[in-house]
Amino acid sequence: MEQNLVSVKLILGEIALAGLSLEEERRIDQLEHHRILPDSELQQVEFLFKLFNKPCFARGELVGVSGKAKSGKTFVCSILMALCFRNQVLSVDRIEPRRLHVLWYDTEQSEESTQDILKNRILPMTGLSESQFPKELFDVFNVRGEPYSERLPLLETAVSRYKPDLVILDGIRDLVADINDGIVAQEVVERLMHLASEQRCCIVCVLHQNKSLEDNNLRGWIGTELKNKAFEVYECSKSSERIFAWAQTDTRKYDIPDKLKFAVNEQGLPYRCTEEQLLEAQYEAQRKLAEERQKAGDGSKLTPFNPKYVIGKENHHTLFDVPLLFSDAMEVEKVYTEEQLLKAVGMLSHIAVENVLRRQLNKALKLGVIMQSYDACQQRIYVRPKPTQPKVIETQLIF
């Protein structure tokens, strides 16, 4: 510290000799205040959460959460908000032992939607009842009815007044009238950076990606500024009706290569799945969708068949490599019920329509790929027999 003061005095002395103006002297003094040395005593980065045991969501920083429309962005933010009250949700842990103060600033949804998510998604994830709602630690504001010019000043006032640890800004796009106004975008992001730094909170900014399926860039100039200035950026995606993924795309500190995949149950709550469970959930969603479309006479396309098992078409029917499909779906000599077998084959092939599945089952029986029998309750069961080894004929050579 003494060394820094000596340096400042020397520089000021040189300034006086150089004949600099008072304004320039003030700026030099201001610059010296921001000088970084190897032994500078600086505040260390503090993180709120851990994802797959890697620290993430830093205090004093901006974090971007992006994705296509309805890709689970608000769902991921709901998980973060629930984490402020629980030690762990899915594979995400809260670092600090104490509960965190969260401020949810919703600019996008209706007031009814905000309340519905709070009551029926966030609160159930926290394990708290409605009567236990911690008003002193959870501030929720819906400002969709406010003009653009008021939304950022109101947010700045709220953060300064309530001192949250985590701020969910859903979404940043609604702080500006034109997302492609570069000057305004830069000003808004810089004000948010200053707010996060000054109040030592993490501000999570939610923003849509561009509408094109091939373009995953954050939307508009505001998206470009956010991506450039954010400490981390995460991407949300949706692979079927109720299956989501959450992955880090950019970071200034800890790389998190793993993707968090989760499904949503009938109560609208997330649960962590294995790859097999996710595949099964995806198949079930496809099967239900197929049934609904058949009933309604809807001819629109379902998820494409797995190309690994498709070998061509015949009379408008897709032809499958049945031996390969059933060998991949079944373990040798393991007994399967009809329901188990159809589900296993459907999950691999992406066949969601039952009569198409049964057609493959009949082909497998005819080809001898599988064998059918009956259990004690006269229910059909199936087995993939152990492949027979070709006989080796020994010959004796006479010389």
Secondary structure, DSSP 4 states (H G I P E B T S, - for coil): -HHHHHHHHHHHHHHHHHT--HHHHHHHHHHHHT---TT---PPP-EEEEETTEEEEETTSEEEEEESTTSSHHHHHHHHHHHTTSSEETTEEESSSSPPPEEEEESSS-HHHHHHHIIIIIHHHHT--GGG--TTTEEEEE-TTS-HHHHHHHHHHHHHHH--SEEEEETGGGG-S-TT-HHHHHHHHHHHHHHHHHHT-EEEEEEEBPSSTT--SBSHHHHHHHHHH-SEEEEEEEEETTEEEEEEEEESS------EEEEE-TTS-EEE--HHHHHHHHHHHHHHHHHHHHHHT-----SPP-GGGEEEEETTEEEE-HHHHHHHHS-BT--EEHHHHHHHHHHHHT---HHHHHHHHHHHHHTTSSEEEE-TTS-EEEEBPPPPPPPPPP-----
